[in-house]
Amino acid sequence: MTHVMTPVPPIATDLPPLVIAGHGTREAEGVAVCLALVDRVRTLLPGVRVEAGFVELTPPTIDAALSSVLDGGVPHAVVVPLMIGSGGHVREDIPEAIETGKAAHPGASVVYTRHLGSPVPLVSAVRKRIATASADWSAADVTVVFVGRGCSITDANADHVRLGRVLLETGGYAGVLPAFIQVARPTVAESLSVAYCTGSRRIVVMPHYLFPGRLTSWVQAAVDEWSAGHPDAQVRVAGPVGDCPELAEVVAKRYREGSLRARTDLGSPAYLTGLLLSGRKVVAVGGGCVNRRRVPKLLAAGADVTVVAPELHPTLVELAAAGSITWRERDFQDSDLDGAWYVLATTDDPETNARVVTAAEARHTFCVRADQADLGSAWTPATGDIPGATIAVLASHNPRRSATLRNKLVELMEAADD
């Protein structure tokens, strides 16, 4: 199937265009499912031009798609690799294509985001595919053979094995055995044999690929060959992740991360400032560990803190009993934010957090959203105190890097004082 990129009229927006960088396939079904996913992402990013480009096999190439969206003087673009792992395409092929694509646009900047990885939505999608294949089988009776692509990069293979452990601990399966279709071991047949030797007779093979193609065909062939020699074992093959809301959500999230970086020349897209909260109302929605850490710091800054949550962490219970905070012992209501200067949305429920952000936005009140920071209007920096000063670091929405830089700066300052 040949896909011809249709010219898209310019969109009147300052949002940078998105190029979704896929692998490509000779299989018409795989191309169709991928392009359906691209359409789904478009619905999540209104006002953003979204195009697909491919490493090989399927047109257009990534560099051609990128060059197209940069035509007409567009200053920025975002490229999201449509790749689960961090193999050679992510590390080499796509960056090279980006350089080629922007060569004719020397004034443009292109933000290349991190790969998809294994965030909660994608893990959920994988579990749904396994559940569909399992059908009438109980998860506790099923051994999953979890098949990755396999490559020469050890870290990428290790990520696949790690994700298999996540599935084991969250899915309730009898076992999860990693396998690879290329380069790395164990093979599909080897992992099927291990499952068989441990007594499993109900096996689901999960090809951890995004779309149907040659890889899924190879997995099916390997399963058919092994099953012919083991007629007493029942083996079912799950479908790939495919065009689904969970995958589109992760791609859109990667775009939003990149979009923030694309529209600023600063080290972080956030504007750092110090909030003087003494005597001002701050609302923290959620009674768990995040607010257990943040509320005491807000109190130390003199804020008048209200916590909204049906239940509280013991530390917060003590603060409420002492009268240090106001506790509204119930679920969030929009009116809780009336008069607030600053808001924290830190519940375990994404829908509640989204409601908090929306209510804060309507009141022109800055809000930190803990589960999806890019969807809030403020970020919490990594901070460290030294005599007479507080050091704060925001590293482009990368909390680990923020903390690492904060620690190094604190060490440097403490050493300078010695």
C-alpha positions as CSV (number, residue, x, y, z in Angstrom):
1,M,0.0,0.0,0.0
2,T,1.4,3.4,-1.0
3,H,0.5,6.4,1.0
4,V,0.9,9.7,-0.7
5,M,1.2,12.7,1.6
6,T,-1.6,15.0,0.9
7,P,-0.7,18.7,1.1
8,V,-2.2,20.3,4.2
9,P,-3.0,24.0,4.2
10,P,-1.2,26.0,6.9
11,I,-2.9,26.0,10.3
12,A,-3.2,29.4,11.9
13,T,-1.5,28.5,15.2
14,D,1.8,28.9,17.0
15,L,1.8,25.3,17.9
16,P,4.7,23.5,16.2
17,P,3.8,20.7,13.7
18,L,4.3,17.1,14.7
19,V,6.0,14.4,12.6
20,I,5.3,10.9,13.9
21,A,8.3,8.8,13.0
22,G,7.4,5.2,12.4
23,H,9.3,2.1,11.2
24,G,7.3,1.3,8.0
25,T,6.2,-2.1,6.6
26,R,5.5,-3.9,3.4
27,E,2.2,-5.1,4.8
28,A,-0.8,-3.0,3.7
29,E,-2.7,-3.8,6.9
30,G,0.1,-2.5,9.0
31,V,0.3,0.8,7.0
32,A,-3.5,1.2,7.3
33,V,-3.5,0.7,11.1
34,C,-0.6,3.1,11.5
35,L,-2.3,5.8,9.5
36,A,-5.5,5.3,11.5
37,L,-3.4,5.9,14.7
38,V,-2.1,9.1,13.1
39,D,-5.6,10.3,12.5
40,R,-6.5,9.4,16.1
41,V,-3.6,11.6,17.4
42,R,-4.9,14.4,15.2
43,T,-8.1,14.4,17.2
44,L,-6.2,14.8,20.4
45,L,-4.1,17.7,19.1
46,P,-6.6,20.2,17.6
47,G,-4.8,23.0,15.7
48,V,-1.6,21.0,15.3
49,R,-0.5,19.8,11.9
50,V,0.3,16.0,12.3
51,E,2.1,14.0,9.6
52,A,3.7,10.6,9.5
53,G,7.1,9.7,8.2
54,F,8.9,6.3,8.0
55,V,12.4,4.9,8.4
56,E,11.9,2.5,5.5
57,L,9.5,0.6,3.3
58,T,6.6,3.0,3.6
59,P,6.5,6.5,2.1
60,P,7.0,9.3,2.9
61,T,10.4,9.2,4.5
62,I,10.9,11.0,7.8
63,D,13.1,13.6,6.3
64,A,10.6,14.3,3.5
65,A,7.7,14.6,6.0
66,L,9.8,16.9,8.2
67,S,10.9,19.1,5.3
68,S,7.2,19.4,4.2
69,V,6.0,20.7,7.6
70,L,8.9,23.2,7.8
71,D,8.1,24.7,4.4
72,G,6.8,28.2,4.5
73,G,9.0,29.4,7.3
74,V,7.6,27.3,10.2
75,P,10.2,28.0,12.9
76,H,9.8,24.8,15.0
77,A,8.7,21.2,14.7
78,V,8.5,18.2,17.0
79,V,9.4,14.6,16.0
80,V,8.0,11.8,18.1
81,P,9.6,8.3,17.5
82,L,6.7,5.8,17.2
83,M,9.0,3.2,18.7
84,I,8.5,1.1,21.9
85,G,12.2,0.5,22.5
86,S,15.4,2.5,22.2
87,G,17.1,0.5,19.5
88,G,19.1,1.6,16.5
89,H,16.3,3.4,14.7
90,V,15.7,5.6,17.8
91,R,19.4,6.2,18.4
92,E,20.7,6.6,14.8
93,D,18.3,6.4,11.9
94,I,15.7,8.9,13.0
95,P,18.2,11.6,14.2
96,E,20.0,11.2,10.8
97,A,16.7,11.7,9.0
98,I,15.9,14.8,11.1
99,E,19.2,16.4,10.1
100,T,18.5,15.7,6.5
101,G,15.0,17.0,6.7
102,K,15.9,20.3,8.2
103,A,19.0,20.9,6.0
104,A,17.0,23.1,3.7
105,H,15.6,25.0,6.6
106,P,18.6,26.3,8.5
107,G,16.6,28.7,10.7
108,A,14.3,26.0,12.0
109,S,14.7,24.0,15.2
110,V,13.4,20.5,15.6
111,V,12.8,18.9,19.0
112,Y,13.2,15.1,19.0
113,T,11.4,13.6,21.9
114,R,12.0,10.4,23.9
115,H,10.7,7.1,22.5
116,L,7.4,5.7,23.7
117,G,8.8,3.3,26.4
118,S,6.4,1.6,28.7
119,P,4.1,4.2,30.4
120,V,1.0,3.0,32.2
121,P,-1.4,3.5,29.2
122,L,0.7,1.2,27.0
123,V,1.0,-1.4,29.7
124,S,-2.7,-1.3,30.0
125,A,-3.1,-1.7,26.2
126,V,-0.9,-4.8,26.3
127,R,-2.9,-6.3,29.1
128,K,-6.1,-5.8,27.1
129,R,-4.6,-7.7,24.2
130,I,-3.6,-10.5,26.4
131,A,-7.1,-10.6,28.0
132,T,-8.7,-10.7,24.6
133,A,-6.5,-13.6,23.5
134,S,-7.1,-15.4,26.9
135,A,-10.8,-15.2,26.4
136,D,-12.3,-17.8,28.8
137,W,-9.0,-18.6,30.5
138,S,-8.3,-17.3,34.0
139,A,-5.2,-15.0,34.1
140,A,-3.9,-17.2,37.0
141,D,-3.8,-20.2,34.6
142,V,-2.1,-18.4,31.8
143,T,1.6,-18.2,31.1
144,V,2.5,-15.2,28.8
145,V,5.4,-15.4,26.3
146,F,6.2,-11.8,25.8
147,V,7.9,-11.2,22.4
148,G,10.1,-8.3,21.6
149,R,11.9,-7.4,18.4
150,G,15.4,-8.0,19.6
151,C,18.4,-6.0,18.7
152,S,22.2,-5.7,19.3
153,I,21.7,-3.0,22.0
154,T,21.7,-4.7,25.4
155,D,19.8,-1.8,27.1
156,A,16.9,-2.1,24.7
157,N,16.6,-5.8,25.2
158,A,16.8,-5.3,29.0
159,D,13.9,-2.8,28.8
160,H,11.8,-5.5,27.2
161,V,12.6,-8.0,29.9
162,R,11.9,-5.4,32.6
163,L,8.5,-4.7,31.1
164,G,7.8,-8.4,31.2
165,R,8.3,-8.2,35.0
166,V,5.8,-5.3,35.2
167,L,3.2,-7.5,33.4
168,L,3.9,-10.4,35.8
169,E,3.3,-8.3,38.9
170,T,0.3,-6.3,37.5
171,G,-1.5,-8.9,35.4
172,G,-1.9,-11.8,37.8
173,Y,-0.5,-14.3,35.3
174,A,1.0,-17.7,36.2
175,G,4.2,-16.5,34.6
176,V,5.6,-14.1,32.0
177,L,8.6,-15.3,29.9
178,P,10.5,-12.9,27.6
179,A,11.3,-13.8,24.1
180,F,12.7,-12.2,20.9
181,I,12.0,-12.7,17.3
182,Q,15.4,-11.5,16.0
183,V,19.0,-11.3,17.1
184,A,18.6,-11.8,20.8
185,R,17.6,-14.9,22.8
186,P,15.5,-16.7,24.0
187,T,13.6,-17.3,20.9
188,V,9.8,-17.8,20.8
189,A,10.2,-21.5,20.6
190,E,12.7,-21.6,23.5
191,S,10.4,-19.6,25.8
192,L,7.4,-21.8,24.7
193,S,9.4,-24.8,25.7
194,V,10.3,-23.4,29.1
195,A,6.6,-22.6,29.7
196,Y,5.7,-26.2,28.7
197,C,8.4,-27.7,31.0
198,T,7.1,-25.8,34.0
199,G,3.7,-27.5,33.4
200,S,1.8,-24.7,31.6
201,R,-0.6,-25.8,29.0
202,R,-2.4,-22.5,28.5
203,I,-0.1,-20.1,26.9
204,V,-0.7,-16.7,25.4
205,V,2.0,-15.3,23.1
206,M,2.0,-11.5,23.1
207,P,3.9,-9.9,20.2
208,H,4.9,-6.5,21.7
209,Y,4.7,-4.6,18.4
210,L,2.7,-1.6,17.5
211,F,1.2,-2.8,14.2
212,P,0.7,-5.9,12.2
213,G,3.5,-6.7,9.8
214,R,6.3,-9.2,9.0
215,L,7.3,-9.4,12.7
216,T,3.8,-10.5,13.7
217,S,3.8,-13.0,10.8
218,W,7.1,-14.4,12.0
219,V,5.8,-14.8,15.5
220,Q,2.7,-16.7,14.3
221,A,4.9,-18.9,12.1
222,A,7.2,-19.7,15.1
223,V,4.1,-20.5,17.3
224,D,2.6,-22.8,14.6
225,E,5.8,-24.7,14.2
226,W,6.2,-25.2,17.9
227,S,2.6,-26.1,18.5
228,A,2.8,-28.9,15.9
229,G,5.1,-30.8,18.1
230,H,3.2,-30.1,21.3
231,P,-0.5,-31.0,20.6
232,D,-1.5,-31.1,24.3
233,A,-0.6,-27.4,24.8
234,Q,-3.1,-24.7,23.9
235,V,-1.3,-21.6,22.5
236,R,-3.1,-18.4,21.6
237,V,-1.4,-15.4,19.9
238,A,-2.5,-11.9,20.9
239,G,-2.8,-9.0,18.6
240,P,-0.2,-6.2,18.5
241,V,-1.0,-2.9,20.3
242,G,-2.5,-1.3,17.2
243,D,-4.6,1.8,16.8
244,C,-6.0,2.5,20.2
245,P,-6.7,5.4,22.6
246,E,-3.8,4.4,24.9
247,L,-1.1,4.6,22.2
248,A,-2.5,7.8,20.8
249,E,-2.5,9.3,24.3
250,V,1.2,8.5,24.8
251,V,2.1,10.0,21.4
252,A,0.2,13.1,22.2
253,K,1.9,13.4,25.6
254,R,5.3,13.1,24.0
255,Y,4.3,15.9,21.6
256,R,3.2,18.2,24.4
257,E,6.6,17.6,26.1
258,G,8.4,18.5,22.9
259,S,6.1,21.4,22.1
260,L,7.0,23.1,25.4
261,R,10.7,22.8,24.5
262,A,10.3,23.9,20.9
263,R,8.8,27.2,21.9
264,T,11.6,28.4,24.1
265,D,15.3,28.9,23.8
266,L,15.7,28.6,27.6
267,G,17.0,25.5,29.3
268,S,13.5,24.8,30.6
269,P,10.2,26.1,29.1
270,A,9.0,27.1,32.5
271,Y,9.6,30.7,33.8
272,L,11.2,30.4,37.2
273,T,9.9,32.7,39.9
274,G,9.5,32.7,43.6
275,L,6.0,32.6,45.0
276,L,5.4,34.6,48.2
277,L,2.5,32.6,49.6
278,S,2.5,33.8,53.2
279,G,-1.1,34.3,54.3
280,R,-2.4,33.2,50.9
281,K,-4.7,30.3,50.2
282,V,-3.2,27.2,48.6
283,V,-5.3,24.1,47.8
284,A,-3.8,20.7,47.7
285,V,-6.1,18.1,46.2
286,G,-5.1,14.6,47.3
287,G,-4.1,13.1,50.6
288,G,-1.2,10.8,49.6
289,C,2.6,10.8,49.6
290,V,3.1,13.7,47.1
291,N,1.2,16.1,49.3
292,R,2.8,14.6,52.4
293,R,6.1,15.9,51.0
294,R,4.8,19.2,49.6
295,V,2.4,20.5,52.2
296,P,5.0,21.0,54.9
297,K,7.1,23.1,52.5
298,L,4.0,25.2,51.7
299,L,3.4,25.7,55.4
300,A,7.0,26.6,55.9
301,A,6.5,29.4,53.3
302,G,3.5,30.7,55.4
303,A,0.8,29.5,53.1
304,D,-2.8,29.0,54.3
305,V,-3.2,25.3,53.1
306,T,-6.4,23.5,52.5
307,V,-6.2,19.8,51.7
308,V,-9.2,18.2,49.9
309,A,-9.3,14.4,50.1
310,P,-11.5,11.6,51.5
311,E,-8.4,10.2,53.4
312,L,-5.1,11.6,54.5
313,H,-1.5,10.3,54.9
314,P,-0.8,10.0,58.7
315,T,1.6,13.0,58.5
316,L,-1.2,15.1,57.1
317,V,-3.7,13.8,59.7
318,E,-1.3,15.1,62.4
319,L,-1.2,18.5,60.7
320,A,-5.0,18.7,60.4
321,A,-5.4,17.7,64.1
322,A,-2.9,20.4,65.1
323,G,-4.9,23.0,63.1
324,S,-2.0,23.6,60.7
325,I,-4.0,22.8,57.7
326,T,-7.7,22.8,56.8
327,W,-9.0,19.3,55.8
328,R,-12.0,19.0,53.6
329,E,-12.8,15.3,54.1
330,R,-14.5,14.5,50.8
331,D,-14.0,14.4,47.0
332,F,-12.9,17.5,45.1
333,Q,-15.5,20.2,44.1
334,D,-14.7,23.1,41.8
335,S,-15.7,25.6,44.4
336,D,-12.8,24.4,46.6
337,L,-10.5,26.6,44.4
338,D,-12.4,29.8,45.0
339,G,-9.9,32.4,46.3
340,A,-6.9,30.1,45.8
341,W,-3.5,31.5,44.7
342,Y,-1.9,28.2,43.9
343,V,-3.2,24.6,43.5
344,L,-1.7,21.1,43.6
345,A,-3.6,18.3,41.7
346,T,-2.0,15.1,43.1
347,T,-4.7,12.4,43.4
348,D,-4.3,8.9,42.0
349,D,-7.3,9.6,39.6
350,P,-6.3,11.2,36.3
351,E,-9.9,12.4,35.7
352,T,-10.0,14.2,39.1
353,N,-6.6,15.8,38.4
354,A,-7.9,17.0,35.0
355,R,-11.0,18.5,36.7
356,V,-8.7,20.3,39.1
357,V,-6.6,21.7,36.3
358,T,-9.7,22.9,34.4
359,A,-11.2,24.6,37.5
360,A,-7.8,26.3,38.2
361,E,-7.5,27.5,34.6
362,A,-11.0,29.0,34.7
363,R,-9.9,31.0,37.8
364,H,-6.5,32.0,36.3
365,T,-4.8,30.1,39.1
366,F,-1.5,28.3,38.6
367,C,-1.8,24.5,39.1
368,V,0.7,21.7,39.3
369,R,-0.6,18.4,38.0
370,A,1.5,15.5,39.4
371,D,0.5,12.7,37.1
372,Q,0.9,14.6,33.8
373,A,2.9,17.7,34.5
374,D,2.7,19.0,30.9
375,L,-1.1,19.4,31.3
376,G,-0.8,21.7,34.3
377,S,0.2,25.4,34.3
378,A,3.1,25.1,36.8
379,W,5.9,22.7,37.7
380,T,7.5,22.0,41.0
381,P,11.3,22.3,40.9
382,A,13.8,20.2,42.7
383,T,14.9,22.4,45.5
384,G,17.8,22.4,48.0
385,D,18.5,24.7,50.9
386,I,21.9,26.1,51.8
387,P,22.5,28.9,54.4
388,G,20.7,32.0,53.2
389,A,19.5,30.6,49.9
390,T,17.3,28.0,48.2
391,I,18.4,26.4,45.0
392,A,15.7,25.4,42.5
393,V,16.2,23.4,39.3
394,L,13.8,22.7,36.4
395,A,15.4,20.5,33.7
396,S,12.9,20.5,30.8
397,H,10.3,18.4,32.6
398,N,12.8,15.8,33.6
399,P,12.5,15.3,37.4
400,R,15.5,13.0,37.7
401,R,17.8,15.3,35.9
402,S,16.4,18.2,38.0
403,A,17.2,16.3,41.2
404,T,20.7,15.4,39.9
405,L,21.6,18.9,39.0
406,R,20.1,20.2,42.3
407,N,22.3,17.8,44.3
408,K,25.4,18.8,42.4
409,L,24.8,22.5,42.9
410,V,24.2,22.0,46.6
411,E,27.4,20.0,46.9
412,L,29.3,22.7,45.0
413,M,27.9,25.5,47.3
414,E,28.6,23.5,50.4
415,A,32.2,22.8,49.3
416,A,32.7,26.5,48.5
417,D,31.6,27.4,52.1
418,D,34.1,24.9,53.7
